[in-house]
Amino acid sequence: MALPLEDQIFLIKKNIIEWQEEDKGSNEEGCTMFRVPTNIREANKNLFEPCLVSIGPYYYGGAHLKAMEYHKCRFLKSFLQRNNKVSLEAYIEAVLDLEIDARRCYREKLGLNRNAFVQLLLLDCCFILELFFKWLDDECDVVVMESWGLTTILSDLLLMENQVPFFIIERLFKMVMGGGIVHTRDTFLSLFAHFLMDGEQSQVCLETWPEKVNHLLDLYHQFLIVPGFCQEEVGSAELRIDTVAQPLWKERLTLLNPWAGQWGSKWLPPHIHGAAELYEAGIKFKKKRTPRTLFDVRFAKGVLEIPELQLHSNKKIRLANLVALERYKSYGDQIATSYVALMDSLINTKEDVAFLQHAGVLQNKLSSHQEAATFFNQLGDCMPFRAVNPKFGEIFHNIELYYHSYWNHSFARLLHDYFPNPWAAFSMFFAFVFLVLTSLQTYFTIYPRH
């Protein structure tokens, strides 16, 4: 039997009030712990869900992650021994003071009471710090010594849904270091940088320290994005591009999207040709020798310079989570997303992979070129839309202008067909010289000098 209208209104109003009470104290603007859209996460669980260790509340209690809970307790014991002047009670009180602020960082309601949440934060933050200490000190520990385990844990620490607030890690770090000389913030961030950027130190500007860090993935993102490099050479790009006739795809896209006619628009062109096709149009690919960041890409005078990228499964996890992180408005530069979109466009087939590897741009550590070809294609599927950074927008636009140039195509076809290697060029040159000398000899034979 249907309830009277007045009762239905009362129940709906009651539910709304209860929801408001549950969300009381939450701050949407202060949220820093986000979730990957369900459809993307379900289709790519290997990219967004932890394999060995859960950090934070989102994957707490997972059946396949319980084995690491023992190591968290063991690491907590080791962590407490690093400074005997600070008791366990003091660490608990410190986390209790930050519990409300930490809870506000998560967008979703957490099904944990205060004691359970504080215990989770303490164990996870101490595990992260102790893991870093053991790694830096080369301590013999089963977690650190197993290279595959450490690599997998490091990937788990950089998952967007597997994070804890960085300010708690920073508070515990200051407490464990006490009044020592190495407790400065720069030293603290350097400690994490050397761990998170393992194998990528040459591409990081360690002199640039982030003013605010939300979590470990945010720290990793900030170190990869060197401030200012994406604004270089963009100022003059509009004048240079606007003086060139737009290709057909650009004209058609402008009819559908009023922003598409701008080089710095938010959306990428619908199609960028693969590396092999661009090479046929005369575009050369070159490994950038001294990149400031993995995303330090440059296109000028028909040469596309890209920093060398080592293709392996952990790199795909990192890039996928950087792209997921940049979906949110606090990461408006979209640099990682633009880089992934560019590489996704360049690599469509195993032939593209082989070509870029020969050019020194890729170092394929996967099982085959075909697997490498799906590397960025899968990452491209993780992007709900194709946002572009102004610097990359200029690169995309200029590549297409170069590709659609008749003279570039003709000159490239001439070089590829008649001068496929230096020896062919030398042969043609000597043949031309021989022809000239023969012609001169014939001329002077017919018309001898008196």
Protein Blocks (a to p, Z undefined) as FASTA:
>chain_A
ZZdfklmmmmmmmmmmmmmmmmgoiafklpcbdcddfklmmmmmmlmpcfkbcgdjklgo
iaklmmmmmmmmmmmmmmmmmpmkbcfklmmmmmmmmmmmmmmmpmbdcfbdfklmmmmm
mmmmmmmmmmmmmmmnopacfklmmmmlmmmmmmmmmgfklccdfklmmmmmmmmnmmaf
klcfklmmmmmmmmmmgoilmmccfkbccfbdfblmlmmmmmmmcghjlmgoklmmmmmm
mmpccdfklmmmmmmmmklmpmkbmbdcfbdcdfklmmmnopacdddfbacbfklccdee
hiacdddddddfklmmmmmmmmmmmmpmklmnommmmmmmmmmmmpmbfklmmmmmmnom
accfbfbfklmmmmmmmmmmmpmbacddfklmmmmmmmmmmmmpmklmmmmmmmmmmmmb
fklmmmmmmmmmmmmmmmmmmmmmmmccZZ
